Amino acid sequence: MMRLVHTEEIWDTVVSLHLTGRGAERAREVVLAWLHEVDDVLSTFRPETPLARWRRGELALDDCPAAVRDVLALAGEAERRTGGAFDPCWAGGAPDPTGLVKGWAADEAVVRALACGVEGVQVNAGGDVRTAGSPGGGRPWRLGIEAPGLPDQLLDVVEGHDLCLATSGIDRRGAHVLRRGSPARGLLAVTVAGPDLSRADAYSTAALALGHEAGALLEELDAEGFASLRVRSDGEIVASRHWPGVHQGMAVVP
């Protein structure tokens, strides 16, 4: 069976692709083209992109590519669902959907890879991971969740064929998520598993912003199909009721 691994530096991070089965080489071409298309349209670091131009008021929203409207709509939905904890205006001025673009792009990348006929695909966008199919022989994918600040140690392992795991934390970038203008520090890391990576990405960011107050939101999201694992600032590990990992030795929310 064909197995292909590729890494690409893009979006100010590294995206890794794992593809198995016939169509893997074609899928790599298609997915890489998609990732660069997303960067060309939605990067806020490049002044010439439609999103950056819209944020500066140089381009009307109706004149932007559909992707701009799609991610702004998703960001607005995430803001409403989290009671403002996911803040599209965190950078000031017009909304900036950066907090969920990686997840949204990875969801679409998996769809495009499967359309090429691959048996399995994994897209890891800077630690936010989406999988489908199998790495080979019908086996499930196994995704390890790193302990914050301890990259050689795992908090848990999740197994499955169609997985979405988004993690937000402060160990690599510091307290970069803001809540009411102040850095969030109550949690070291939050991982959210769910049916799609775009919302899981937004919800993990929102939970990190809420810090010690994240429990109520995460319990509600768990009932909606978005289970979570969080590490508090005192080191306690808390898994929501339907967290799919092993969670041995963890405190599980009743």
C-alpha positions as CSV (number, residue, x, y, z in Angstrom):
1,M,0.0,0.0,0.0
2,M,1.2,3.5,-0.8
3,R,2.0,5.6,2.3
4,L,2.9,9.2,1.9
5,V,4.0,11.8,4.5
6,H,4.5,15.5,3.6
7,T,5.1,18.6,5.7
8,E,4.4,22.1,4.5
9,E,5.3,25.4,6.2
10,I,2.3,27.6,5.8
11,W,0.0,29.9,7.9
12,D,2.9,30.7,10.2
13,T,2.9,27.0,11.3
14,V,3.7,23.6,9.9
15,V,1.0,21.4,8.4
16,S,1.7,17.6,8.1
17,L,-0.2,15.3,5.8
18,H,-0.4,11.5,6.1
19,L,-2.0,9.8,3.1
20,T,-2.5,6.1,2.4
21,G,-3.7,4.1,-0.5
22,R,-4.1,4.7,-4.2
23,G,-4.5,8.4,-5.0
24,A,-2.1,9.5,-2.3
25,E,0.2,11.5,-4.7
26,R,-2.8,13.2,-6.4
27,A,-4.3,13.9,-3.0
28,R,-1.1,15.6,-1.8
29,E,-1.2,17.9,-4.9
30,V,-4.8,18.7,-4.3
31,V,-4.5,19.4,-0.6
32,L,-1.4,21.5,-0.9
33,A,-3.1,23.6,-3.6
34,W,-6.0,24.1,-1.2
35,L,-3.8,25.1,1.7
36,H,-2.1,27.7,-0.4
37,E,-5.4,28.9,-1.7
38,V,-6.6,29.4,1.9
39,D,-3.4,31.3,2.7
40,D,-3.9,33.5,-0.4
41,V,-7.4,34.4,0.6
42,L,-7.6,34.3,4.4
43,S,-4.2,35.2,5.8
44,T,-4.2,38.3,8.0
45,F,-0.4,38.4,7.9
46,R,-0.3,39.2,4.2
47,P,-1.7,42.7,3.4
48,E,-2.8,41.8,-0.1
49,T,-5.3,39.0,0.8
50,P,-9.0,39.6,0.4
51,L,-9.6,39.1,4.1
52,A,-6.9,41.6,5.1
53,R,-8.2,44.1,2.5
54,W,-11.7,43.7,3.9
55,R,-10.5,44.3,7.4
56,R,-8.9,47.6,6.3
57,G,-12.1,48.6,4.6
58,E,-10.6,48.5,1.1
59,L,-12.9,45.7,-0.2
60,A,-16.6,45.2,0.3
61,L,-17.6,41.9,1.8
62,D,-19.8,41.0,-1.2
63,D,-16.8,41.4,-3.4
64,C,-14.7,39.0,-1.4
65,P,-14.4,35.3,-2.2
66,A,-17.0,33.0,-0.6
67,A,-14.4,31.6,1.8
68,V,-14.2,35.0,3.5
69,R,-17.9,35.1,4.1
70,D,-18.0,31.5,5.2
71,V,-15.3,31.8,7.9
72,L,-16.7,35.1,9.2
73,A,-20.1,33.4,9.5
74,L,-18.5,30.5,11.4
75,A,-16.7,33.0,13.7
76,G,-19.9,34.8,14.4
77,E,-21.7,31.5,15.3
78,A,-18.8,30.5,17.6
79,E,-18.9,33.9,19.3
80,R,-22.7,33.5,20.0
81,R,-22.4,29.9,21.1
82,T,-19.6,30.7,23.6
83,G,-21.2,33.8,24.9
84,G,-18.4,35.9,23.5
85,A,-15.5,33.8,24.9
86,F,-14.5,33.2,21.3
87,D,-13.9,36.8,20.2
88,P,-13.5,37.4,16.5
89,C,-12.5,41.0,17.3
90,W,-9.6,40.0,19.7
91,A,-7.1,41.9,17.5
92,G,-9.3,45.0,17.4
93,G,-11.2,46.5,14.5
94,A,-13.0,44.3,12.1
95,P,-13.5,40.6,12.9
96,D,-10.5,38.3,12.5
97,P,-11.5,34.6,12.2
98,T,-7.9,33.3,12.6
99,G,-9.0,31.2,15.6
100,L,-10.9,28.7,13.5
101,V,-9.4,29.0,10.0
102,K,-6.9,26.2,10.5
103,G,-9.7,23.8,11.6
104,W,-12.0,24.9,8.7
105,A,-9.3,24.4,6.2
106,A,-8.3,21.0,7.5
107,D,-11.9,19.8,7.4
108,E,-12.1,20.7,3.7
109,A,-8.6,19.3,3.0
110,V,-9.8,15.9,4.2
111,V,-12.9,16.0,2.0
112,R,-10.7,16.8,-1.0
113,A,-8.2,14.1,-0.2
114,L,-11.0,11.5,0.1
115,A,-12.3,12.6,-3.3
116,C,-8.9,11.5,-4.7
117,G,-9.6,7.9,-3.6
118,V,-7.2,7.6,-0.7
119,E,-7.8,4.9,1.9
120,G,-6.8,7.2,4.8
121,V,-5.9,10.8,5.5
122,Q,-4.6,12.7,8.5
123,V,-4.1,16.5,8.4
124,N,-2.2,18.0,11.4
125,A,-2.4,21.8,11.2
126,G,-0.1,23.0,13.9
127,G,-1.5,20.5,16.5
128,D,-5.2,20.6,15.3
129,V,-5.8,17.2,13.7
130,R,-8.5,15.8,11.4
131,T,-8.4,12.2,10.2
132,A,-10.6,9.9,8.0
133,G,-10.3,6.3,6.9
134,S,-7.4,4.2,8.1
135,P,-3.6,4.4,8.2
136,G,-3.6,0.9,6.7
137,G,-5.2,-2.4,7.0
138,G,-8.4,-1.0,8.4
139,R,-6.7,0.0,11.6
140,P,-7.9,3.2,13.4
141,W,-5.7,6.2,13.8
142,R,-4.1,6.8,17.2
143,L,-3.6,10.4,18.2
144,G,-1.6,11.3,21.3
145,I,-2.3,14.5,23.3
146,E,0.9,16.1,24.7
147,A,1.2,17.2,28.2
148,P,1.6,21.0,28.2
149,G,5.2,21.9,28.5
150,L,6.2,18.2,28.4
151,P,6.4,17.2,24.7
152,D,7.7,13.7,25.5
153,Q,4.8,12.9,27.7
154,L,1.2,12.1,26.7
155,L,-1.9,13.0,28.6
156,D,-4.0,10.6,26.7
157,V,-4.5,8.7,23.4
158,V,-7.6,8.8,21.3
159,E,-8.4,6.1,18.7
160,G,-10.7,6.2,15.8
161,H,-11.2,6.5,12.0
162,D,-12.9,9.8,11.8
163,L,-11.3,12.1,14.4
164,C,-11.2,15.8,15.1
165,L,-9.0,17.1,17.9
166,A,-8.2,20.8,18.4
167,T,-5.9,21.9,21.2
168,S,-5.3,25.4,22.6
169,G,-2.6,26.0,25.2
170,I,-0.2,28.5,26.6
171,D,3.0,26.4,26.8
172,R,4.4,27.3,23.4
173,R,3.1,30.8,22.7
174,G,2.5,32.0,26.2
175,A,-0.8,33.5,27.4
176,H,-1.7,34.7,23.9
177,V,-5.5,34.3,24.1
178,L,-7.2,37.3,25.5
179,R,-10.4,37.6,27.6
180,R,-11.7,41.2,28.0
181,G,-8.3,42.4,27.1
182,S,-6.3,40.4,29.6
183,P,-4.3,37.2,28.9
184,A,-6.1,34.0,29.9
185,R,-4.1,32.0,32.5
186,G,-6.5,29.7,34.3
187,L,-5.9,26.7,32.1
188,L,-2.7,25.3,30.6
189,A,-4.3,23.5,27.7
190,V,-7.7,22.5,26.4
191,T,-8.3,19.8,23.8
192,V,-11.8,19.5,22.2
193,A,-12.9,16.5,20.1
194,G,-16.0,16.7,17.9
195,P,-17.6,16.1,14.5
196,D,-15.8,18.9,12.8
197,L,-12.5,20.7,13.4
198,S,-13.6,24.2,12.7
199,R,-15.9,24.4,15.7
200,A,-13.6,22.2,17.9
201,D,-10.9,24.7,17.1
202,A,-13.1,27.7,18.1
203,Y,-14.3,26.0,21.2
204,S,-10.9,25.1,22.5
205,T,-9.8,28.7,22.1
206,A,-12.9,29.9,23.9
207,A,-12.4,27.5,26.8
208,L,-8.8,28.6,27.1
209,A,-10.0,32.2,27.2
210,L,-12.5,31.4,30.0
211,G,-9.8,29.7,32.1
212,H,-11.3,28.6,35.5
213,E,-14.8,29.5,34.2
214,A,-14.6,27.1,31.3
215,G,-16.3,24.2,33.0
216,A,-19.9,25.1,32.5
217,L,-19.4,25.8,28.8
218,L,-17.4,22.6,28.2
219,E,-20.1,20.5,30.0
220,E,-22.8,22.0,27.6
221,L,-20.6,21.4,24.6
222,D,-20.0,17.8,25.7
223,A,-23.7,17.2,25.5
224,E,-23.7,18.6,22.0
225,G,-21.0,16.2,20.8
226,F,-17.9,18.2,21.6
227,A,-16.1,16.4,24.4
228,S,-13.0,17.9,26.1
229,L,-9.9,17.4,28.1
230,R,-8.4,20.3,30.0
231,V,-5.4,20.9,32.2
232,R,-5.9,23.4,34.9
233,S,-3.2,25.8,36.0
234,D,-2.6,23.7,39.1
235,G,-1.9,20.7,37.0
236,E,-5.3,18.9,37.5
237,I,-6.5,17.1,34.4
238,V,-10.3,17.1,33.8
239,A,-12.1,15.1,31.2
240,S,-15.7,15.8,30.2
241,R,-18.3,13.0,30.4
242,H,-18.0,11.7,26.8
243,W,-14.3,12.3,26.4
244,P,-13.2,9.4,24.0
245,G,-9.7,8.8,25.4
246,V,-8.5,6.4,28.0
247,H,-8.5,9.1,30.7
248,Q,-7.0,6.8,33.3
249,G,-6.2,8.5,36.6
250,M,-8.0,11.7,35.5
251,A,-10.8,13.5,37.2
252,V,-13.9,13.0,35.1
253,V,-16.7,15.6,35.3
254,P,-19.8,13.7,36.6
